């Protein structure tokens, strides 16, 4: 879309996960692909998680693209969603 307006976005995940490293890399790839337009426009990848995987998920995202800004915050319960 030619006149598409982009804005900052954060994706949030709730729940307790016991993910393998392979699962985390698959999750990172999905987040990375989902943020493609935003990353191309210079926006950061922002992820908010309840479970304690922020560091490894952030590192997995940085492996995919060292130039994009990544923020992963874990141990946060997000209950408000704005569309």
Order of alpha helices (4+ residues) and beta strands (2+ residues): beta-alpha-alpha-beta-alpha-beta
